[in-house]
Amino acid sequence: MALLTIVLVVLFVIILVAAIAVWYGISLYNSLVDLKNRVDKHYADIETSLQRRNDELDGVIAFAKKAMDQEDIYVELAEAREQANAAETPKEQAEADQQVQQALMDFEMRVEDYPDLDGTSEMFDQIESVKSIEADLQDKRTVYNDIVTRFNTRIEQFPHVIFAQQLGYEEKEHFEAEEEAKDAPDYEERLNVAD
């Protein structure tokens, strides 16, 4: 009888340890899946804002084509928008975004040479909308980079690294601008606008 009790206790302990191990494994797995999905969600948020920005840029370019007979005024902005559309990785997007910002500033300065254009105020409203979206993008990239850092750290930590390797999770890329692009452009300074 005592032997049966000992066997049952040992069996109970083994089952309990196995259940705890399974629960812990499921918990680790779920935390990795949660972080991966959060990274994907924040990246999708950035892509949505990029699409909004591109839609606004389309409006600016369409206005320029209609109102201005000089193609060179808007072609740089159109080319920058196309490069931004073609960017696939966070690094490519950061580089393309810098070119869009530069082209937008150059475009804005050139438009000032045409003060008599009809609809100029509407176009400047669209440019302000693009600038607002750019600020929103900066915030979203900051959040994205934070969650990517957490994800990358987690998949390198033990015991998560075991599950991460089994699931094929790889380090995610941060949004990083080129050195000269790390500061946001100063539109007012470039346009010589006094406060």
C-alpha positions as CSV (number, residue, x, y, z in Angstrom):
1,M,0.0,0.0,0.0
2,A,2.8,2.4,0.9
3,L,4.5,1.5,-2.4
4,L,1.3,2.3,-4.3
5,T,1.1,5.7,-2.5
6,I,4.7,6.5,-3.4
7,V,4.1,5.6,-7.0
8,L,0.9,7.7,-7.2
9,V,2.7,10.7,-5.6
10,V,5.6,10.3,-8.0
11,L,3.2,10.0,-10.9
12,F,1.3,13.1,-9.7
13,V,4.5,15.1,-9.4
14,I,5.6,14.0,-12.9
15,I,2.2,15.0,-14.4
16,L,2.3,18.3,-12.5
17,V,5.9,19.1,-13.7
18,A,4.9,18.1,-17.3
19,A,1.8,20.3,-17.1
20,I,3.8,23.3,-15.9
21,A,6.4,22.7,-18.6
22,V,3.7,22.6,-21.3
23,W,2.0,25.7,-19.8
24,Y,5.4,27.5,-19.7
25,G,6.1,26.5,-23.3
26,I,2.7,27.8,-24.5
27,S,3.3,31.0,-22.6
28,L,6.7,31.6,-24.3
29,Y,5.2,30.7,-27.7
30,N,2.3,33.1,-27.2
31,S,4.5,36.0,-26.1
32,L,6.6,35.6,-29.3
33,V,3.5,35.5,-31.5
34,D,2.1,38.5,-29.7
35,L,5.3,40.5,-30.3
36,K,5.6,39.5,-33.9
37,N,2.0,40.5,-34.6
38,R,2.5,43.8,-32.9
39,V,5.6,44.5,-35.1
40,D,3.5,43.6,-38.2
41,K,0.6,45.8,-37.0
42,H,2.8,48.8,-36.4
43,Y,4.5,48.3,-39.8
44,A,1.0,48.2,-41.4
45,D,0.2,51.5,-39.6
46,I,3.3,53.1,-41.2
47,E,2.3,51.8,-44.6
48,T,-1.2,53.2,-44.2
49,S,0.3,56.7,-43.4
50,L,2.7,56.3,-46.4
51,Q,-0.3,55.7,-48.6
52,R,-2.1,58.7,-47.2
53,R,1.0,60.8,-47.9
54,N,1.3,59.5,-51.4
55,D,-2.3,60.3,-52.1
56,E,-1.8,63.9,-50.9
57,L,1.4,64.2,-53.0
58,D,-0.7,63.0,-56.0
59,G,-3.0,65.9,-55.4
60,V,-0.1,68.4,-55.2
61,I,1.5,67.0,-58.4
62,A,-1.9,67.0,-60.2
63,F,-2.4,70.6,-59.2
64,A,1.1,71.5,-60.4
65,K,0.6,69.7,-63.7
66,K,-2.6,71.6,-64.3
67,A,-1.5,75.0,-63.1
68,M,2.1,75.2,-64.2
69,D,3.4,74.7,-67.7
70,Q,7.0,73.9,-66.5
71,E,7.4,70.2,-65.9
72,D,10.7,70.6,-64.1
73,I,8.9,72.2,-61.2
74,Y,7.0,69.1,-60.2
75,V,9.0,66.3,-61.8
76,E,11.4,66.0,-58.8
77,L,8.5,65.6,-56.5
78,A,6.9,63.0,-58.7
79,E,10.2,61.0,-58.9
80,A,10.6,61.1,-55.1
81,R,7.0,59.8,-54.7
82,E,7.7,57.0,-57.1
83,Q,10.8,56.0,-55.3
84,A,8.9,56.0,-52.0
85,N,6.3,53.8,-53.6
86,A,9.0,51.3,-54.7
87,A,10.7,51.2,-51.3
88,E,10.3,47.8,-49.6
89,T,12.4,47.7,-46.5
90,P,12.4,50.1,-43.6
91,K,15.8,51.4,-44.6
92,E,14.7,52.0,-48.2
93,Q,11.6,53.8,-47.0
94,A,13.6,56.0,-44.6
95,E,15.9,57.0,-47.5
96,A,12.9,57.6,-49.9
97,D,11.1,59.6,-47.2
98,Q,14.1,61.9,-46.9
99,Q,14.0,62.5,-50.7
100,V,10.3,63.2,-50.6
101,Q,10.8,65.8,-47.9
102,Q,13.6,67.4,-49.8
103,A,11.6,67.4,-53.1
104,L,8.5,68.8,-51.2
105,M,10.6,71.7,-49.8
106,D,12.1,72.4,-53.2
107,F,8.7,72.3,-54.8
108,E,7.2,74.6,-52.2
109,M,10.0,77.2,-52.8
110,R,9.4,77.0,-56.6
111,V,5.7,77.5,-56.3
112,E,6.3,80.8,-54.4
113,D,7.6,82.1,-57.7
114,Y,4.0,81.8,-59.1
115,P,2.0,83.9,-56.7
116,D,-0.8,84.5,-59.2
117,L,-1.7,80.8,-59.7
118,D,-5.4,79.9,-59.1
119,G,-5.8,77.5,-56.2
120,T,-2.4,78.1,-54.7
121,S,-3.9,78.2,-51.2
122,E,-5.5,74.8,-51.7
123,M,-2.2,73.4,-52.9
124,F,-0.4,74.8,-49.8
125,D,-3.2,73.2,-47.7
126,Q,-2.3,69.9,-49.3
127,I,1.4,70.5,-48.6
128,E,0.6,71.3,-45.0
129,S,-1.4,68.0,-44.9
130,V,1.7,66.2,-46.2
131,K,3.8,67.8,-43.5
132,S,1.3,66.7,-40.9
133,I,1.4,63.2,-42.2
134,E,5.2,63.3,-42.1
135,A,5.1,64.2,-38.4
136,D,2.6,61.4,-37.8
137,L,5.0,59.0,-39.6
138,Q,7.8,60.0,-37.4
139,D,5.7,59.1,-34.3
140,K,4.7,55.8,-35.8
141,R,8.3,54.9,-36.7
142,T,9.3,55.6,-33.2
143,V,6.7,53.2,-31.8
144,Y,7.6,50.7,-34.5
145,N,11.3,50.9,-33.6
146,D,10.5,50.4,-29.9
147,I,8.5,47.2,-30.6
148,V,11.1,45.9,-33.0
149,T,13.7,46.4,-30.3
150,R,11.6,44.4,-27.9
151,F,11.0,41.7,-30.5
152,N,14.7,41.4,-31.4
153,T,15.7,41.3,-27.8
154,R,13.1,38.7,-27.0
155,I,14.1,36.3,-29.8
156,E,17.7,36.4,-28.6
157,Q,16.9,35.7,-24.9
158,F,16.9,32.3,-23.4
159,P,14.6,30.3,-23.5
160,H,12.7,32.3,-26.2
161,V,15.6,31.8,-28.6
162,I,14.7,28.1,-28.8
163,F,11.1,28.8,-29.9
164,A,12.2,31.7,-32.1
165,Q,14.6,29.4,-34.0
166,Q,12.0,26.7,-34.3
167,L,9.5,29.2,-35.7
168,G,12.0,30.7,-38.0
169,Y,11.7,34.2,-36.5
170,E,14.5,36.5,-37.6
171,E,15.6,39.9,-36.4
172,K,13.4,42.7,-37.8
173,E,14.9,45.8,-39.3
174,H,14.6,49.2,-37.7
175,F,13.7,52.4,-39.5
176,E,17.0,54.3,-39.7
177,A,17.7,57.4,-41.7
178,E,21.0,58.3,-43.3
179,E,23.2,60.5,-41.1
180,E,22.3,63.7,-43.0
181,A,18.7,62.8,-42.9
182,K,18.4,62.2,-39.2
183,D,17.1,65.8,-38.5
184,A,13.7,66.7,-39.8
185,P,13.9,69.4,-42.5
186,D,13.2,73.0,-41.4
187,Y,10.6,74.1,-43.9
188,E,10.3,77.6,-42.6
189,E,14.1,78.2,-42.7
190,R,14.3,76.9,-46.3
191,L,11.4,79.1,-47.3
192,N,12.7,82.1,-45.4
193,V,9.4,82.5,-43.5
194,A,9.5,84.6,-40.4
195,D,7.4,83.7,-37.4
